[in-house]
Amino acid sequence: MSEKNGPLIEVTDATFVDVVLKSDRPVVVDFWAEWCAPCKVLDRSLNELHGEFGDRVLMTKIDADANPETARAYKVMSMPTLIIFRGGEVVASAVGNRPKMALRQFLEAGIEG
């Protein structure tokens, strides 16, 4: 796990279970790819919103091209894809970029349940 690219924690196929599925708080997973322009915009928005959510949620990202097992397991076909997990279960998902206000609402709904 690293936070070198902002507050979103990088996860991989190898760390996904421990970081995401075993987390005691909700986890947002941003499936992205280097070639994906909308992914870069979404990443900026998620980094900006990170402070608003604080310790209520763990915000992570996973490079879908470099980690195909996890992308395949959650049927990620397009990027960016956001999936919110609570207690190791998928509770919400969304494909594509969205305005920051809509992203905030999506995150609040998925995190609060």
SVG drawing of the C-alpha trace seen along z (x, -y; Angstrom):
<svg xmlns="http://www.w3.org/2000/svg" viewBox="-28 -20 33 33">
<polyline fill="none" stroke="black" stroke-width="0.4" points="0.0,0.0 1.2,-3.5 -0.1,-7.0 2.5,-8.4 -0.2,-9.7 -2.2,-11.6 -4.4,-10.2 -5.9,-7.3 -4.2,-4.1 -2.9,-2.0 -4.0,1.7 -3.1,4.6 -4.3,8.1 -2.0,9.3 -3.3,6.7 -6.9,6.4 -8.4,9.0 -6.5,7.6 -7.0,3.9 -10.5,3.9 -12.4,7.0 -11.1,7.2 -11.5,3.5 -13.6,2.6 -14.9,-0.6 -16.4,-1.2 -13.9,-1.2 -14.2,-3.0 -12.2,-1.3 -11.4,-3.3 -10.6,-1.0 -8.5,-3.1 -6.0,-2.7 -3.0,-4.9 -4.5,-5.5 -7.9,-6.6 -8.3,-10.4 -11.6,-10.4 -9.8,-8.4 -7.4,-11.2 -10.3,-13.7 -12.1,-11.3 -8.8,-10.8 -8.5,-14.5 -12.1,-14.7 -11.7,-11.8 -8.5,-13.3 -10.4,-16.6 -13.3,-14.8 -11.1,-12.6 -10.8,-15.2 -14.6,-15.6 -15.0,-11.9 -12.0,-11.5 -11.8,-8.3 -15.4,-7.3 -14.1,-5.6 -10.9,-4.2 -10.4,-5.5 -8.3,-3.2 -7.4,-2.8 -6.3,0.1 -4.7,0.1 -7.1,2.5 -4.5,3.2 -1.8,4.2 -4.2,6.1 -6.5,8.1 -7.5,10.7 -9.4,8.2 -10.8,6.3 -12.1,9.6 -13.5,10.8 -15.7,7.7 -16.5,7.6 -14.9,4.3 -15.2,3.7 -14.9,-0.1 -12.9,-2.7 -13.2,-4.5 -15.3,-2.2 -16.0,-2.9 -17.1,-0.2 -18.0,-0.7 -17.5,2.2 -18.9,2.6 -18.0,5.7 -16.4,7.2 -19.5,6.9 -20.3,4.7 -22.9,2.1 -22.7,-0.3 -21.0,-0.7 -20.8,-3.3 -19.1,-3.5 -17.6,-6.7 -16.7,-10.1 -19.3,-12.4 -19.5,-15.9 -18.0,-16.4 -21.4,-17.1 -22.9,-13.9 -19.7,-12.0 -20.1,-13.3 -23.8,-12.1 -22.8,-8.7 -20.1,-8.3 -22.4,-9.5 -25.1,-7.1 -22.7,-4.1 -20.8,-4.8 -23.8,-5.5 -25.9,-2.8"/>
</svg>
